[in-house]
Amino acid sequence: MASITKIIGQRLFLGVLTLWIVSLVVFAGVQFLPGDIATEMLGRAATPETVAAFRKSLGLDLPLYLRYLQWLSNVLRGDLGIALSNGRDIAALIRPRLFNTLVLALTAAILAVPLALLTGLLAALYRNTFLDRLINVLTLTSISFPEFFIAYILILVLAANAGIFPSLSDVDSTDGLAGRLNAVALPALTLTLAVLAHMTRMTRTTIVSLLANQYIETARLKGLPEWRVLVRHAMPNAWAPIVTVIVLNLAYLITGVVVVEVVFVYPGLGQLIVDSVQKRDIPVVQACSLIFAATYILLNLTADVLSIIRNPRLMHPK
């Protein structure tokens, strides 16, 4: 127990250190965005004196390191600042967008995880058969296509031609569960197809490698049916790598939604960060990027810790 606690503490420290480095990169990176928020808001007809005064009121005349320290101290206090483009509190602006992104990612995960486990198990159980080859072809095809291409194909087939789902995911806070699910159907299906292949192939590879072990052969010699050998003897030892891949893909579902949200005009955090970049709203871009980074780092740490818990040998590396 003490060893696990120590390892978790070490991973958390590395996570915080990584997040701090990411905050440096994010803050420095957004400073090099083309354009200027003062000119964007005041218009090109504004005089240089007016622009300079407005930049001073926003604190943009301060040295870069002072602006970073001021921003970081505010973030540590839970204050994300004020959006420059509309004067709204950034936390209040992000909250509903983050909720929409989490709903989209959760919907995709509910579809992808069971389907990936099922198809991976079937491919492993019936390996080198037509079913296995069909699953491999479908997963390789899915991996080969970028998300935006999958999204446009789904829009063409299921929205434009069949008319089953809307092509634009217009979500309103007053929508009920059915309306929200209808709106997120195509984006969720796009994300599902994007991550399904990786989880399926990892499940198949892990199960196939375990089925070649001696204890599996012993279980077969005892006369146990193949499904029981798979469920009771292979799966418990396969969970560590499979869970790791699942958690990493969940991290992608939350942080990799930007392209999908833009294609479907889905009002999530990804769409917000793209809109903010277009408006040169630096504080919002910084806040969204930091949330994405923190989520990805946290889920990576979760995958790391789960792997160690499932495989205690990792706590005592040679």
N, C-alpha and C positions, 0 to 999 in steps of 0.2 A: 504493500500500500504506500509506504514511504517512497519507494522507487518511482511508482506511477505519479505520485504528487510532485516529486522533484522534476520528472520529465515534463509533466504538464506545465509546471512553473517555467522551465527553460523554454518550452515552445511558446508560451505566452510572452515571455521577455523578447524572444526573437520576433514574434508577431508585432509587438509594440514598436520595436526598433525598425522593422520593415515598414510599418505604417508611417513612422516619422520620416524615413527616407522618401517614401512615396509622397508625403505632404510637401517635402522640399521640391521634388521633381514636378509635382502638379502646380505648385505656386510659381515656380520658375517658368514652366512651360506655357502657362496661360498668359504670362506677360509678353510673350512673343507672338501672340495672336495678331494678325493684321488688323488694322483699323484702330479706332479710338472711341471709347464709350462716350466721352464728352462731345466729340464731333457727331457721333451717332445720335445722341439725344438732342443736341442743340441745332443740328442741321449744318449743312455746309455754308450757309449764309452767315453763321455766327462769326463775330470778330475774334482775332487771336486773344485779345484781352478778356473777352467773355469766356472763351474756352479755358484760358489759364485760370481764371477765377473759379470756374466750375470744377476744374481738376483739383484745385486746392481745397475746395469744400468737400470733395470726396476723399481727400488724403492721398491722391495719386501723385502729388508733388514730392512726397517723402521718399527717401532712399529705399531701395528694394528690401534690404535686410530689416529695416524698421517696420515696413509694411508686413513682412512675413511674421516677425515677432508679435506684432499687434494682432494679426489674424490668428496665429496659433494660440495666443493667450485667450482670445475670445472663444475659439473652438473648444479649448479645454474647459471653459466655463459653461459650455453648452450653447453659446451664442454664435450662430452661423452668419449673422449680419443681416443687412438689408439689401434686397435686390435693387440694383442701380436703375434698371429699366422701368420699374413700376413702383418702387418704394415700399413693396410688401416685405414682411418678415420672411426670411428665406426658409426657416423651419416650418412655418405655416404653409408656405408655397410648396415645399417638398413633400409634406406629410401625405396628402391624398395621392400624389404621383407615386410615391414609394409604395403605398398600399396597392395601387393598381398594378405596379410591376410585380409585387409579391404574389398577388392573385394570379397573374399570368404565369409566373414561374411555378407556382404550386399546382396549377391546373396541368401544365405541361409535365411536371414531375409525376403527378397521379396517373397520367397516361403512359409516360415513358418507362418508369421503373418496373411495374409489373409486366409490361409487354416485353421489355428487354430481358428480364429474368426468364420469362416463358420461352421466348424464341431462342435464347442462349442455351437453355436446358434441352430444348427439342433438338437443336443442332448438335449438341454434344451427345445426346442419347442416340440419335440416328445419324451419327457422323459417317461421312463418305457415302451418303445416300443422296437421292434426288432432293429430299427436303433440306438436307444440310447445304447442298450446293445452291439451292434456290435462296436460302436465307443469306448465304455468303454473297451472292450476286446482288441481292437487294440492299444489304448493308454497305457493300462497296459502292454501289450506285448512290446511296444516300450520303455517304462520306464525300463523294466526288463533287456534289453540287453545293455551292454556297447558299447561305440562308435566304438571301434576297431572290435567288433563282427559284428555290422551292416555294417561296412566298408568292411569286408572280404566277407560277404554275397552278398553285392552289386557288388563287384569285380567279384565274382564267377558267378552271374546271368547275370549282364549287360555288363561285360567286357569279361570274359573268354568264357562264353557260347553264349551269344547273340551277342557280338562284337559291341554293340552300342556305348559305351564310352571307352576311353583308361583307362587301369588299373593304369597307372602312370600319374600324373598331371604335365607334363613338360610344364611350362609356359615360354614364351620368350617375351621380351619387344617389339619385332617386330610383335607379333601376333595381328591380328585384333580382333574385338569384337567376331566374330563367333568362332575363334580358342580359345580365352580365355574362353568363355562360355563352349565350349566342354571340355576344360581341367579341369575346376572347377566343372563340372556337378556332378560327383560322390562324391567328398568331400562335396559339398554344399548339396546334397541330404542326405548324412550321418548326417550332422549337423542339417538339417531340421527335420529328424526323431528323432534326439536326444532331441530337444527342443519342438517339436510339442505337445507332450503329456501333458507337464506341462501347456502350454498356453491353450490347449483345455479343460482340466479338470478345470482350474480356471475359464474360461469363462462360462462353463456349471454350475459350482457350484454357481457362482455369480448370473447368470441369474435366476436359479431355486429358490434361496433364495429371490430374489426380486419379482418374480412372485407370491410369497405367501403373499405379503404385501396388505394392505387394499386398497390403491389407485389403484393398478393394478386390483383388483376385481371390483372397482367402474368403471374403464374404460371399463371393459368387460361388465358390466351391462348396459352401455350406448350403447352397440351394436357394438362396434369397432371390426374389425377383429383381429385375434390373432397376425398376423404379424405386424399390426400397433401398437397394445399394446406393443409388444416387442421392436419395433424400436423407438417409440416416448415417451414411458413412462418408460420402463425398462432400455434400453441401456444408457441414459444419466446418470443415477445413478450407473451404473455398470462400467463406464469408469475408475474410480479411481483405484480399485484393478486390473482390467484387464491391464491398462497401466503400473502399477507397475510391474506386472509379465512379460509383454512384454519387458520392459526396462531391467529388471534383466536378462532375457534370451538373450537379445542382448549383455549384458556384458559377458555372458557365451560364446556366439558365437565368440567374439573377443579374450577372454582370455583362452577359453577352446579348442582351435584348435590344441594344440600341438600334441595330439595323432593322430588326423585325418591327420594332415600334415605329420607326420612321416609315417603313413601307406601308403599314396599316394605319398610320396616323393614330396610334394608340396613345392615350394620355398618361404615359408612364414616365419614369425617371429618365429613360433613354431619350425620349422625345423632348423632355425638358432641357436636357443638356445640349442637344443639337440646336434647339431654339435659342438657348442662352449664348451659344457660340456665335450664332448669326447676329445677335443683338450686342455682342461684345460685353455681355453681363458677367464680368469676371468672378464676382463673389458666388454667384449661383453655379458657375462652371466648377469652381473650386470645391464647393460643398458637395455637389453631385459626384464629382470624381473621388472625393475622399470617402463618401458612403460606399461607392462601388468597390474601392480598394479595401476598405475595412471589411466588407462582406466577403470578398474573395479570400482575404487573408484568414478571416475567422473560419471559414468553411475548409480551407486547406489545413489549418491547425486541427480542426475536428477530424478530418480524414487521417491525419498523421497520428493523433491520439488513439483513434479507433483501431488503426492498424497495430499499434503497440499493444493495446489491450487484448486484441484477438490473437496476437502472436507474441507471447511474453519473452521469446528469445531476443526480440529487438531491444528489450530493456538491458540486455547484457551483451552488447556487441563485442566481438573479439578484436 
